[in-house]
Amino acid sequence: MAGLLAPGGAARPALPDDVGEGRPAEVDRPSPVPVARPVIGEAEIEAAVRVLRSGRVVQGPEVAAFEEEFAELVDGRACVAVNSGTSALYLSLLALGIGPGDEVVLPSFSFAATANAVRLVGAEPVFADLEQGGFGLDPAAAAAAIGPRTAALLPVHLYGHPAALDRLVPLADRHGLLLLEDACQAHAATLHGRPVGTFGAVGCFSFHPTKNMHALEGGMVTVADRQLAARLRMLRNQGMAEGDRHEVVGGNLRMTDLSAAVGRVQLTALAGRTARRRANAAVLDTGLSPARSHGLLCPAVADGAGHVYNRYTVRVAAEQRADFQEELARRGVRGSVHYAVPIHRQPAYQGQRRLPLPRTEAAAAQVLSLPVHPELSAGESARVVAAVNEVAALLDGGPR
């Protein structure tokens, strides 16, 4: 921590403003490098205008076309478009019959929507720990969490890295459990050449603007069973199969044609943008060698995993993370923390039955995501590398 406190332990001065007292504005300072930069280009705008002019804006031909085109990404599985990734998770659990009296094993180190969907259908989330050195659900911890009421496993492909499905799928099969994939951050990720979203009974994707592709907002369920897909279509549309017959109790969780049209454009660009994310990650992997010598840990990629880098998430010493983030900001680089408070420690989940989660707690205290998005310029990537190496040397510490 040398150099971060003023003599005598006084707090450091606040970051300087763009306009200092008695000096001119620093107009040539480069803009901060953001962690995410969602793309809304002319093609997306033209697609949206086309829909608005058509007058067909809800659950129309654009949604149907988007479902068909997204199916090509998931080995031809049936696809059901909905209005968010959270809705994809919720409707999947509902359609599979998971509800009161059931338990679902999942990681606590995820966005709260993963567990919220379980609670919303009346089931109970059981949090299991992360695998050593990674951010996915540990199969051994998941096995230890299985009990007589367990109905399903819900692994998360966090940050775009596939979970250990080669071990989780057999685990689910041995215990007669359903397996659902939270692939909300992992469009086009693969494991041993097979796309995520094709391993479990369902795969759930999000099209929020911060994801690898977006639809302004929306979600998709990829389904192995065509009858289950039909049930999902009813549940998203007030329980109607055709006409005004309400076969089941459903809700309004439809995707709009406006979102679908934007999503179709984004889908055509996904392969190229994924390649750029991977290229940017490779620049960080190589360029941050000096930072690693000072304790920073870069993200590991498991054998056979096709990481798509929704986030490039490093680990730094817990007691230094706030300083690391602030020092990066001083150098014009933004870092983000996902997730500082794991789900089991959120107020909504106090009193939840819990198992020991030491790896989850360590990850929550150490993670810091760096810019890796496909809109990074070569100059911005160089700024990120230089800033991280400089700050790592300044702080000289990490989760050794």
N, C-alpha and C positions, 0 to 999 in steps of 0.2 A: 504493500500500500504506500510505499515511499512516494512522496511528491503529491499525494492527494489531500493532505491536511496542511493547513498553515502552521507555522511554528507555535508550539504550545497547545496543539490539538484543536485549534479553532476551525470552524467550518470553512470550507473553501468558498470563495466569492461566487456569486451567481454567474451563469453564462452571460457573456456580453450581448447587448442588444445590437441590432443592425445599425442603429444610429446611436453613437455614444455622445455623451455630453462634451461639447466643445470640439467635436471632430465630424467630418462629413460622413454621409452614409457609405457603406461598403457595397457599392452597386455591382462589383465584379465577382462577388462571392458566388460560387456555383451552387445550384439548388441541391438540397439534401437528396441522397440516393434512397428512395423508398423501398420498404420490404416487398410491397406488392404494387403493381400498376395495372389495374384492369384495362382491357382493350375494348373500346367502343369506336370502331372506325366507320368509314363511309359505307362499307358493305352491310354492317349491322344496321346503320341508320336507314339505308335504302330498303332493307328487308322489313324493318318496322313500319316504314311509311307504306310499303306495299300492302301490309296487313290492314293498317288503318283505313286505307282507301278501299279495301275489299268489303269492309263491313262485317267480315267473319273474324271475330276476335277471341272467342272462347271455344276451346275443345273442337276445333275445326280441322281442315285439311293440313295445316302446318303442323299441328300436334301429331297427326297420323304419320306424316312424312318424317318428322323428327324421330319418332319411335322406330320406324323402319330403318332409318339411316344409322341410328345409334346401335341397332342390333348387330351391325357389321363389326362393331368394336368388341362385342361380347359373344363371338362365335355363333351368331344367329339366334341367341336366346330371345324369347318374347320380352318386349319392353313396354312398360306402362309409365307414362309421363304424369307427374304430379306437380304441385305448386312449390315444393321445397324438399330439401334433403331430409328434414325432420319428418315431413309427411311421408316420405318414402319409407323411413324406418317404422313409423307408427303404423301405417297401413299394412306393412309386411307382417309385423307382429300380430296385428288384428286378423289379417287374412289367414294366417297360419294357426289361429285358434289359441294363441298364448294370452293368458289373462290371469285373473285372481287365483291365487293358490300356486302359481308357477314362479320359478326363479330363472333368471337369465344370467349367465356368467359373462362378464365383460371387463375390460380395463377401466380403471378410474382415471387414467391419464388420457383424456380425450376431451372434446367439447361436450358440454353438458347435454346436448341434444341426444347423444347416444343413450344415456341413462334415462333422460326425460321420456323418450318414446316408450321405454319399458314400463315406467311408472304410469304413463297415460293409458295403457291398456290394462292396468290393474295388477301387473306382475311386479316382482321385486328384483332389482338388480343386485347381484353379488359380485363384488369387485375382487379381481385377482391381479397379481402383480405382473410387472413387465419382465421380458426376457433379459438376460444379462447382456449389457452393452448395446441394447436396442430399445425401441419404443413400442414394440408390439406385445400382444398378450403372450405370456409365457405358457407353453403347453403344460409343463409340470405344475405350475401354480393353478392353471385352469382345472387340471385333473383333481387337485386337492380341494377345489371349491365346489365340486359336483356333489350334490346331495340328493335325497329322495324326491325333492320337489323340482329339481333342475329340469327345465324343458328345452333349453337352447344355449348355444354358445354364440357370442356376438363379438368377434374380433374386429379391430379397427385397423385399416391400412393407413396409419398415421403418417402425416407429412408426405404421402405419396409412396411410401415403402410398403410392399406387401407384408402382411402378417405371416406367421409360420403355418400356412395352411397345409403344407405337406405333413405336418404333425397334428394339427387341430382337426382336420377332416377325419382321419382315422380315430381320433379320440372321441369325436361326436358319434361316429358310427358304432364304436364299441359300446357306448352307453345308450344308444338309441335316441340321441338328441338331434334336434334341428340345428343347422348352422346357418346363420345370417351374416353377410359381410357388410360392414360399414366401409364403403369405398368412396365416401363423400370427398376425400382429398386425393383420390388415386386414379383418375381417368387415364386409361391406357397403360397402367402398371401391369406387370406380369410376374409370374412365378414359374420358373422352368418353361418359359415360353407360352404359358397359358394365361389369358387375361384375368385379372381380378374381376369379381362379379359373376364368375362362372363356376365357382367351387361349391357354393352353398345352395340352399333352397332358394335364396334370393340374394341379390346384391343391390345395395342402395347408394346412389350417387347424388351429389348436390351440384347445382349450377348457380351458386352464389357468385357474385363478382370477384371474390378473392380466390376462387378455385382455378384449376388449370384450364378450364373452359367454363363459360357461364352462359346463362340465358336471361340476364338481368336478375332473375330469381327463378328457381325451379328445382325439380328433382326427377329421378328416374329409378324405377325398380326393374331389375333384370331377373327373369323368372325361368326356371327349368321346366315347370309344369304348366301346360296351357290352361288347364282348368283353374289353377291358382291365379293365372293372369286374368282370366275372365272375372274371377271374384274381386280382384284388385280394381278392375275397371268399374265394377258396380260400386264398390266402397268409396271410390273417389268421386262418384257422381250421384250422391244421395240414394245409393242402393238400387239404381235403375239399370236394367239390362237393355231395354228398348222401350220406346214409347214412354208412357207414364206409369208403368208397373214398377213398384218398389219391392224388389225381391228380398232385400236385406236392409237393415238400418245402416245407412252410410252418411257421408258428409259432403261438403263442397271443398274438395281438395284438388280441383282440376288445374291443369296448366293452361295458360292463355295462348292463343295463336301468336300473339306478339312475342312472348317469351320463346316459343318454339321456333319462330322465324330467326330470332337472334341466335338461338342455340344451334340451328342448322348451319349458320355461317361460321360460328365458332368451331363446330365439329370439323369442318373442312380444313381449318387451320391448326387443329390439335396436333397432328403429327409433326409439323414444322416447329411449333412452339415447344413441344416436348423435347425435340432435338436441341433447341436452343437452351432450354432449362438444363439439360444434361451437359451441354457444352459449358455453360456458366458454372455448373457444379464442378466440372473438371478443372476449370481455372482456379476455383477456390481450393480444391483438393491439392493441386500442385503449388499454388502460390502461398498457401498458409503453412508451409513447412516451418518457417521461423516461429510462427505462433505456436505450433505444436511443441516445439522445443521448450516453450515457456508454459506448457501445461494444458493448452487448449486441445479439446478432443473434437475432431471432425466426424461427421456422421458415417457410420459403418454401413456397408451394403452386404447383405447376406448372399451366400452362394446361390446362384440361380435367380436372384431377385432383379427385376427390372424396375428400378426406382425412377419416379417421374418428378421428384423434387417440387412438390407444392410448397415446401419449405426446406431450406438448407439450415439444419439445426445443429449447432455446436453445443458443447458443454464447457462451462467455465466454473471456477470455484464459487460455491454458493455465496460465500461472504464477499465476493468481488463482483458479482453479476451487476448490481446496480451501478457500481463505478465503471464497469466495462461498458455498459450501455450508455452511460452519460459521456464517457470519453469518446466513444464512437460518434455520438451526436455532435460533440465539439468539432469533430473532423468531417462533418457533413455526411455521415452514414447512419441510417436508422436501423436499429435492431429491435425485434419484438419478442415477447415472451408468451409462448403457448405450450403449457398452461401453468401459470404461477400457483394456482390453487386447484389441485385435483378434485374430481367430482365428489369423492367421499368426504372431503372437508368443506364442501359448499354448505351454506345454511340449510338449503332444501333437503339435504341428505344427512343431517345430524341425527344420530340415533340408529342409523342403518347398521345392520349386522356387518362386521368387517373382519377381514383376515389381515395378518401383517402385510404391509405394502412398502417395504424399505426401498425397493428400486423405484417405485412410483414417487415416493417422497424425495429421493435424491434427484430424479429427473426434474421434478417441479421446481426444485431449488437451483438447478444448474443450467437449464436450457436457455439458449438465445438464438433466435433465427436471424439469418443474414440475407440480404437481397440476392435472389437467384432467378427472378422472373425473366421471361423471354424478351422484355423490352429494354433490358440493360444494354447500354452501349459498351464498347470495349474500354472507353475511358472511365465509365462508371465502375466496371468490374475492377479495373486497376486501382481506382480509389478505394474500393471496399478492401481489396487485398492489402494495400498499403496501410490503411487505417487499422485493420484488425491486427496486423503484425506489430504496428507501433504500440497499440494499446496493450497487447499481450506482453510485450517487452517491458512496458512501463509497470504493469501490475505483477508480472512474473509469478503467476500462480494458476493452478487449475485442479480439477478433480483427479489427482494422481492416485 
